[in-house]
Amino acid sequence: MRFEVSLVVRVSRDKAYSTYTDFESMQRWSRQKHGMKVSRREGNTVYLEGTSGGRTRAREMKLFPPERVESEGKTRFTRIRSVVRFEEVPEGTRVSASMDVQLKGRWSWILKTQGKAESESSAMGELNSFAKYVEGLP
């Protein structure tokens, strides 16, 4: 299952990127990720731990400032790879999130048909929350 969502935030690309990669502050705007903490850093890779969807999750984030953030995480039933891009546009910054979700297990065929619309909606909600937060910063 693959999809992409995007929107324009009315801030500079540097501000959008630095706010998005302030992982400890992520819980201020994210509806899904709470208590995210950096467990370690190695070069351009950041390892996060926190709660998402009521469960403890670990994520690996590769940083490519100020253009993109690539992440990978997995649960019992999924493996998720995502890329968040930051592109300068006349109105500010276009933030685009593309996700590749691999579903595992015998229930995956059910989740595939019902999950794509919900996943796109959830990702768009995250971008909208991020936009509201970053545009409200001084």
N, C-alpha and C positions, 0 to 999 in steps of 0.2 A: 504494500500500500504506500503510495507516494503522493505528496501534495505540496503546494506552496501557497503562502499567504504573504501579503505585503501591505504597507501603508507608508505615508509620508509623515514624519514628525518635523515640527518647525523649530529645529535646533541644528547646530553644526554637526557634521559627521564625527568630529573628535568628541564632542559632548555626548552624543548618542552612544558612541562606542565605549567611552570611559564609564558612563552610567550603567550600560548593560553589563560590563565586565566588573563592576563593583559587586561581587557575588554576595558579600555579607549584607548588602542593602537590598538584595533581590526580593526579600520577603516584603518590602515596603510596597512593591508594585505587582508582584506575581501572585496570581490566584492559586497557583498549584505548588510552588516551591517555597517551603518555609524552613527557617533555621539553617539555611545553606551556609556551610563553613568550609573554608579551604583546609583540606587535610595535609596537602603538600603541593609544592611547585617544583617542576623540573624543566628548565628552559622555558619554552613557550607552552608547556602543558600544565594545567591546573587540575587538581583532583578535588572534587567536592563531595561532601556528604550532607545530607539533609532529609527533610520529609517532603514527599510529593504524593498526593492522593491518599494521605493517611498512612503511608508506608515509608520506611527508611530507604533511601536510595543513594547510590554512589554514581557519580558522573565524571567522565574525563573530558576536559575542555581544552582544545588546542586554539591558541590565540594567534591571530594574524592581523595586528593593528595597522591601520584603523579600518581594514576592509571586511574582515569576517571572523566568526567564531564557529568552530566545528566541534560537535560534541557527540559522544556515544555513551549509551547506557543500556542496561538490560534488566529485565525483571524475569520472573518465572515464566511468563507467557509471551514476552516481547523482547525485541532488540530494536533500539531506536537510534538512528543516526540523523543528525540535523546539522544544517548550516544556516547561520544567520549572517546576512550580508548588509553592509552599510554603504550606500551609494549617494554621493552628493547630487542633489537636484536643485533647481532654482528656488524651490519653496523650503528647502532644508535638507533632510536626509530621508531617502527611501530605505526602510528597514524591511528586508524580505527574509522569511523563514521557510526553508524547504525541509521536509522530513521524509525519511524512508523508514517505515515501520514494518518489521518482519514479525509476523505472528507465529507462535509455536503451539504445538499441541493439537488435539483433535477438535477443539472448539474454534480453531482459527478461521475456518470457512464461515462460521456465523459472525464472528467479530469483523471479518473483512467487509461483509456486506453492510453491516450496521455501523461499523466504527469509523469509516472514512468521513462521513458528514460530521459526526460528533468530534472527531479529531481536528478537522479543519476549523470548525466553530470554536473549539477550545484554543487552538493556536491563534486564531484571530482575536479572541478575547484577551489572550496574553499580550499580544501586540498593542491592542487598544489600551490596556492597563499600563503598559510601558510608556506609550505615547503620552498619556495623561500625566504620569509621574514625571517624566523627563522634561516635558514642556512647562511644568509647574515649578521646576527648580530655578533658583536665582542664577 
